[in-house]
Amino acid sequence: MQVSDRRPLGATGFLVSPVCVGGSPIGGSRAAFGYEVPAGRAYATIRATFESGINFLDTSNNYGDGESERRIGKVLADRGGLPEGFVLATKADRDSVTGDFSGGRIRRSAEESLGRLGLERFQLYYLHDPEYASFAEATAPGGAVEALVALREEGIAEHIGVAGGPVSLLLDFLDLDVFEVVLTHNRFTLVDRSAEPLLDAAAARGVGVVNAAVHGGGILARGASHTDRYAYRPASPEVLRRIATMEQICGRRGVPLRTAALQFSLREPRFCSTVVGVSSPEHVQDLVDMAAAELPDDLFEELAPLAAPREQWLG
C-alpha cells in the first residue's frame, strides 16, 4: 500500500492517505513519551510529512500543552499554509488544570487552537477524550456537544468528530447522529478487537473511522522485552506471552513486528486512515516504508489466534 493512495473520510468529502501522522510526539513532551523533541526536529518532522505523500496530520489542543499546535502553526506560517489537498485535524480538550469540559471550554479550546495554528477555521475538529466528562454532562444544553455542533453551523469547523477510548461511550456519541468521524485508539490492534461493534455502527451511519495507537503505546513496535505495558497500563502475563510469540513469528518471516501491527490496521477496509505518532523525519520515512512493505496474507492468519482473550480487551 502506498501513502499516496487516498480513501474517503466518511461523508466529509475529504480524501485522505491510509496513514495519518500523529502530532502528539512533536509536542515535545518528556512526561508523555520519556524523551524531548526539540523544536528544530519537530519542524523538520512536520516539513517531512508535507513532502512524504501523506496528506493527513492529527494533533490536539493539549498535546505538549499546545506545543504541537504551535509548532505546526510555525511551519504553516513559514510555508504560507497547508499544501493543496492536505487535511489537518485537531481536537477540543478539557482544561488540563481545572478539568472544565463545558461548552464554554470547547469555545476557548477552539480559540486557542486556531490562534496557535494560524487558521481561520478547522477542517476536522474532534471532541477529545469525552470519557473525562459524563455523557449526560457532554450532551446537556450548553454542553460540549452543543458547542461543537454550533462551531460547525457557524463555519468555524467544516466537519466534527469524536475521539476517545471506551467503545460503549463512543457508540453513545454515534447515536446522537451529529458526528461525521470517529477516532478509536488501542482497540483494534494485533492484541485487542474491542472496536469491532464501533466499526459496524459507523459503517451503518456512513461515519468515517480513524484508527490510532496500533502499536499499543509502543509494545507492538518495540516488543515485550522493551516494555510490559499495553495502552499505557501494565499488560497481563498472558498478553505479554502472546506478544512475544508474535515477535517470534514475525522474526521467522523477516517482518518487523511494528510493520505487521501497522498493516493489520491498513488491511481493514472500514478504516479511513490509521494514525501513527512520529517524532523525526526518519520516522516519517519509516512510516512510508512500513505501509508499502509487501507482507504475506498468511502471516496475519498465523497471528490472528494470538489476540488477547476477549475478557482482557480494553472494551
C-alpha positions in Angstrom: 0.0 0.0 0.0 1.3 3.5 -0.9 0.8 6.5 1.3 -0.1 8.4 -1.9 -3.3 6.3 -2.1 -6.5 8.1 -1.0 -9.6 6.9 0.9 -12.9 8.8 1.5 -13.1 10.2 5.0 -16.7 9.1 5.6 -19.1 11.6 4.1 -16.9 14.6 4.7 -15.8 14.9 1.1 -12.1 14.7 2.1 -9.8 12.1 0.6 -7.1 11.1 2.9 -4.0 8.9 2.9 -4.3 5.4 4.5 -1.8 6.6 7.1 -2.0 9.8 9.2 0.8 11.4 11.0 0.1 11.8 14.7 1.2 15.1 16.1 1.5 14.2 19.8 5.2 13.4 19.9 6.1 16.6 18.0 4.7 18.5 21.0 8.0 17.5 22.7 6.6 16.3 26.0 9.0 14.3 28.1 6.2 13.5 30.5 4.2 11.8 27.8 7.0 9.9 26.0 10.0 9.9 28.2 12.1 12.0 25.8 12.2 15.5 24.5 11.6 16.5 20.8 13.5 19.8 20.3 11.7 22.4 18.2 14.1 22.1 15.3 13.5 18.4 15.0 9.7 18.9 15.3 9.8 21.5 12.5 11.8 19.1 10.2 9.3 16.3 11.0 6.3 18.4 10.0 8.0 19.5 6.8 8.9 15.9 6.0 5.2 15.0 6.5 4.1 17.6 3.9 6.7 16.2 1.5 6.0 12.5 2.1 2.8 11.8 0.1 0.9 11.6 3.3 -1.9 14.2 3.3 -3.4 13.8 6.8 -2.0 15.2 10.1 -3.6 14.8 13.5 -3.0 17.0 16.6 -4.8 18.3 19.6 -5.2 21.3 21.9 -3.5 19.5 24.8 -0.5 17.8 23.1 2.5 19.2 24.8 0.4 21.8 26.5 -0.3 23.2 23.0 3.2 23.0 21.7 2.3 20.5 19.0 -0.2 23.0 17.5 2.3 25.9 17.9 5.0 24.0 16.1 2.6 23.0 13.3 1.4 26.6 13.1 5.0 27.9 12.8 5.7 25.6 9.8 2.4 26.6 8.2 3.2 30.2 8.5 6.7 29.7 7.0 5.4 27.9 4.0 2.2 30.0 3.5 -0.4 27.5 4.6 -1.3 23.8 4.1 -0.3 22.0 0.9 -3.2 21.7 -1.5 -5.4 18.7 -0.7 -3.9 18.3 2.8 -6.2 17.6 5.8 -5.3 18.8 9.3 -7.4 17.6 12.2 -7.2 18.9 15.8 -9.3 18.4 18.9 -11.1 20.2 21.6 -9.8 19.4 25.1 -10.9 19.9 28.6 -9.0 22.4 30.7 -5.9 20.5 31.9 -5.8 22.3 35.2 -9.5 22.6 36.3 -10.9 19.7 34.3 -13.6 22.0 32.8 -15.2 20.3 29.8 -18.2 22.6 29.4 -19.5 24.2 26.2 -17.6 27.4 27.2 -14.4 25.4 27.5 -14.9 24.0 24.0 -15.2 27.5 22.6 -12.0 28.5 24.4 -10.2 25.4 23.2 -11.2 26.3 19.7 -9.9 29.8 20.0 -6.6 28.6 21.4 -6.1 26.1 18.7 -7.0 28.5 15.8 -4.5 31.0 17.3 -1.7 28.5 17.6 -2.3 27.1 14.1 -2.8 30.4 12.5 -6.0 29.3 10.9 -9.5 30.8 10.5 -11.4 27.5 10.6 -10.9 23.8 11.2 -11.2 21.2 8.5 -11.9 18.4 11.1 -12.5 19.2 14.7 -12.9 16.4 17.3 -14.3 16.3 20.8 -11.3 14.7 22.5 -11.4 12.1 25.3 -15.1 12.7 26.3 -14.6 9.9 28.9 -13.3 12.7 31.2 -16.9 14.1 31.4 -20.1 12.1 31.8 -22.2 11.5 28.7 -25.1 13.4 30.4 -22.8 16.4 31.0 -21.5 16.5 27.5 -24.9 16.3 25.9 -26.7 18.7 28.3 -27.9 22.1 27.0 -24.9 24.3 26.7 -22.6 21.4 26.9 -19.7 20.2 24.8 -21.7 18.6 22.0 -23.9 21.5 21.6 -20.9 23.8 21.4 -19.2 21.6 18.8 -22.3 21.5 16.6 -22.6 25.3 16.9 -19.0 25.7 15.7 -19.9 23.6 12.6 -23.0 25.7 12.0 -21.0 28.9 12.3 -18.4 27.6 9.7 -15.6 27.6 12.3 -15.4 23.8 11.9 -16.1 22.3 8.5 -16.7 18.8 10.0 -16.8 17.4 13.5 -15.9 14.1 15.1 -15.4 12.4 18.4 -12.1 10.8 19.5 -11.9 8.7 22.6 -11.3 5.3 24.3 -14.2 3.3 25.7 -16.1 1.8 22.8 -19.5 1.8 24.6 -19.2 5.6 25.1 -18.2 6.2 21.5 -21.3 4.2 20.4 -23.5 6.5 22.6 -22.0 9.5 20.9 -22.6 8.0 17.4 -26.2 7.5 18.3 -26.6 11.3 18.5 -26.2 11.4 14.7 -24.2 14.6 14.8 -20.6 13.3 14.3 -19.1 12.7 10.9 -15.9 10.9 12.0 -15.0 8.8 15.0 -11.4 8.1 16.2 -10.7 5.0 18.3 -7.4 4.2 19.9 -5.7 1.0 21.2 -8.9 -1.0 20.5 -8.2 -2.5 17.1 -4.8 -4.0 17.1 -3.0 -7.3 16.9 -3.9 -7.7 20.6 -7.3 -6.1 21.0 -10.5 -6.2 18.9 -12.8 -4.1 21.2 -13.7 -1.7 18.4 -15.5 -4.2 16.2 -19.0 -3.0 17.2 -18.0 0.6 16.6 -16.8 -0.2 13.1 -20.2 -1.8 12.3 -22.2 1.0 13.8 -20.1 3.7 12.0 -20.4 1.9 8.7 -24.2 1.7 9.0 -24.3 5.5 9.5 -21.7 6.5 6.9 -19.4 7.8 9.6 -15.7 7.7 8.9 -13.5 5.7 11.3 -9.9 6.6 12.1 -7.7 4.1 14.0 -5.0 5.2 16.3 -2.4 3.7 18.6 -2.0 0.5 16.6 1.3 -0.1 18.4 -0.5 -0.1 21.8 1.7 2.6 23.3 4.9 1.0 22.0 4.8 -2.7 22.9 3.8 -3.7 19.3 6.6 -1.6 17.9 9.5 -2.4 20.2 8.3 -5.8 21.6 7.6 -7.3 25.0 11.3 -7.3 26.0 11.3 -3.5 25.9 8.1 -2.8 27.9 5.5 -4.6 29.9 2.8 -2.0 29.2 -0.1 -2.1 26.7 -2.2 1.0 26.1 -0.3 2.9 28.9 -1.1 0.3 31.6 0.6 -3.0 32.7 -0.2 -5.8 30.4 -1.1 -9.2 31.8 1.4 -12.1 31.7 -0.9 -13.8 29.1 -0.8 -10.7 26.8 2.9 -10.4 27.1 3.3 -14.1 26.3 1.2 -13.7 23.2 3.1 -10.6 22.0 6.4 -12.4 22.5 5.0 -15.3 20.3 4.0 -12.7 17.7 7.6 -11.4 17.7 8.9 -14.9 17.2 6.6 -15.5 14.2 7.4 -12.1 12.6 11.1 -12.8 13.2 11.0 -16.1 11.4 9.3 -14.3 8.5 11.8 -11.4 8.5 9.0 -8.9 9.2 9.3 -6.3 11.9 6.5 -6.6 14.5 5.8 -2.8 14.1 5.2 -3.3 10.4 2.8 -6.1 10.9 0.9 -4.1 13.6 0.5 -1.2 11.2 -0.5 -3.3 8.2 -3.1 -5.2 10.4 -4.9 -1.9 10.6 -4.3 -0.8 7.0 -5.8 -4.0 5.7 -9.1 -3.3 7.5 -11.3 -1.6 4.8 -13.6 0.0 7.3 -10.8 2.3 8.5 -10.3 5.6 6.5 -6.9 6.1 7.9 -4.5 4.9 10.7 -2.7 7.4 12.9 0.9 6.8 13.9 2.8 9.3 16.0 6.2 10.3 14.7 9.0 12.4 16.2 11.6 12.8 13.5 11.8 13.0 9.7 13.3 9.5 9.7 10.2 8.2 11.4 8.1 9.7 8.7 10.1 7.8 6.1 9.8 4.6 8.2 6.1 5.0 8.2 6.0 5.3 4.4 8.2 2.2 4.1 6.1 0.2 6.5 2.9 1.0 4.7 4.5 -0.1 1.3 6.1 -3.3 2.6 4.7 -6.4 0.9 3.6 -8.9 3.6 2.1 -12.4 3.0 -1.6 -12.8 3.8 -0.9 -16.0 5.7 1.2 -14.0 8.2 -1.9 -12.4 9.6 -3.7 -15.8 9.6 -1.0 -17.1 11.8 -1.1 -14.0 14.1 -4.9 -13.8 14.4 -5.3 -16.6 17.1 -2.7 -14.7 19.3 -5.0 -11.8 20.0 -5.7 -11.4 23.7 -8.6 -13.3 25.3 -11.8 -11.2 24.9 -12.1 -10.7 28.7 -8.7 -8.9 28.6 -9.7 -6.4 25.8 -9.9 -2.8 26.8 -13.6 -2.5 25.7 
